[in-house]
Each structure stands twice: as structure tokens, then as C-alpha cells.
Amino acid sequence: MKIRIAATAAALAGLTILGGATQVAQAAPSEPAVVQTSQLSADAALKVADAVQKEAAKQKQRVTVAIVDRSGATRLILKGDGAGPQTEESARRKAFTAVSFGKATSELSKNQALAAIPGTLLLGGGVPVTSDGSPIAGIGVGGAPSGDIDESLAQAGLRALGSLS
């Protein structure tokens, strides 16, 4: 018992010494220490979701729309009346995939290696929202009988943003 305690203490002391020798990388003087990023507003996210659901109603589709921010965090999920239980997760994962790679999920579906990345879904229905050429959000739609329809609905949401994307 004493040997085990001594070995643990020695290991922790070694980690402490190593930890003390570690240097934290500092930003070069010309690089800012704080970086600001663009984010889709809550009002804009609601506008997108409303446009998706209105277009889905015109096409008689029951879908869920998800909007995620640049880091993939969920900003909004709106499950339409009659949308199936699987639609929430598929819409969120499509939005995550679109913002992660800055491309529509239909474009990414040919690269099946991406499927190994947790949280991705390589089915049509996800589109990125960009500002100044960089992705700032993702729109995902799930629930229509094909990814092409889901993606057309996501594109309707993107159009609701006007010149932003």
C-alpha cells in the first residue's frame, strides 16, 4: 500500500514538474488576442424557419428545420406538424455538416470518408449560410421523401435571408 502511494505521489510530482516547464503559446504581437465572429441573429433564424415551413406546406411536406451556428451548436429547431420523430436529428446533423464544410450536403455526399466524422450526415437537405465568404450557420431540413426536396426547402430558407448568403 505504501509503495503504491509513493509511486502515485512521484508520478504526480513528475507531472507537476513537466507542467511547470510547459510554455503557453502566445499570440504574435500583430495578431489580436480576441477574435470576433459573425452570427445569425435569432430573428433571422426565425425568418429562415418560417420560410422553410411555408414552402413545405405549399409542397405538402412535413419536415423539421434546424439551424446551427458556426460551432455547430443548435440555435433553433422547428418541427412541423406531422413531421416524424427522426426528422429532428437528421435536420440538425445536415445543418452541422453544411456549416462544418461550407457546402451543401448534396455536394458532400460523394465523399463518404466524411461519414466517419461524428455528427455528420451526408444526405441532401443541408445548406451553409455565409457572410463575406465564410460559413456562419447551417440550415438543415429533414422529413421529405428525398434529400432533393429537403434541400430545396433549405434553399427557400436561405433565400429568405436575401443578400446575406
N, C-alpha and C positions, 0 to 999 in steps of 0.2 A: 504494500500500500504506500509506504514512504517513498519507494523508488518511483512509482507511477506519479506521485505528486511532484517529486523533484524533477522528473523528466518533463512534465507539463509546464512547470514553472520555468525551466530552462528554455523550452520552446517558445513560451510567451515572451521571455526576455529577449530572445533572438529576434522575434517579430518586432518587438519594440525598437531594437537597435536598427533593424532593417527599415522600419517605418520612419525612424528619425533621419535616415540617410536619404530617403526618397525626396526628390525635389518636385514641387508642383510646377507644371508648365505655365508660364505666364504669357499673356498676350503681348505681342510685339507692340512697341510704343505707337506705331501707326495704325494698329487695329483697335477698334473700340472694344471695351470690356463688356458693354451691354449692346445686344442686337435686338432691334425691333422688327417684328414681322407683321404682315397684313393678316387680317382675319375677317371672315364673312360675318356680318352682323346678324343678330338674332332676327331682326326684321327681314333681312334678305333671305335667311334660311326659311322663314315662314312663307315668304313670297315664292320661293322655289317649290316648296312642298305643296302649296296651294295650286300652282300651275301644273305640277305633275298630277295631282289628284283630279283636277278639272279635265285635263287631257285624257286621263284614264277613264273617267266617266263617259266622255264622248266616244271612246273606243270600247266601252263596256268591259273594262278590265278592272279586276280587284287586286290592287297592289299596295305595297308598303314602300315608302320613300325614306331613305336615311341620308343624313348629311353629317359628314365628319370634318374636323378641322385638319390643319396641316400635319399635326402629330398623330392623326388617326382617332382622336377622341370624339365620341359621339356628341354632336351638337343638337340633333333633332331626329326623331323617328316618328313618322305619322303612318299608322296602319289604317288603310282604307277599309270601309265597311265590306265585310265578306272576304277580306284577304286571309289567306291561310296562315297557320302558325309558323311555318318555315320561312315566310317572306321577310320577317324582321331580320333574322340572321343573314339571309342571303343579301338583302339590300345593304346592310351595314358592311358586310365583307366586300361587296362590289365597290362601295364608296371608298373604303380603306385602300383597296387595290388601285383604284383610279388615282387617288391623291398620292399614294406612295410612289407610283411610277410616272405620274404626269401624263397618262394616256388613257384612252377609253379601254375598258376591259375587253371589248371585242378585238382590239388591236393586239392585246397581250395574250390572247387565248392560244396563239400559235406557239408560244414559248412555255411549254409545260414544265420546264425546270422551275419556273416561278411558283408553281403549285406547292413546292416544298416549304415555302416561306409561310410561317403561321399567320393566319388571319386573311390570307388572300383567297380570292375566288375568281377563277378565270372563265367566267360566263359573261356574255353581253349584258349590259344594264348599268354599268358604272362609267361616269364621266368626271374628269377633273374640272375644277373651277380655277382659272388662272388670273393672276394680276401681274402686269409687267412681265409676262412670260414665265412666271413661276407658279406652280400649283399652290393654292391656299386652302382648298377644300375639295371634298369629293361628294358627288351625288350618286347614290345607288338606288336602283329600283328593282324589286323582286315581286314575282307573282303572276306575271303574264305567261302565256303558254310558250313563249320563246324569248331568248335573250335579245333578239332584234326589236321586239315590241318594248321590252323593258328599257332598252337603250333609247328608243325613240321618245319614250316618256321622260327619261332623264334629260334628254336634249331639250324637251319642252320646258323643263325646269331651268335649264341653263339659259335658254332664250329669255326667260322672264327677268334675268339679271341685266339684259341689254348689253352694253359695251364692255362690261367688266371682263367677260371671258373671251 
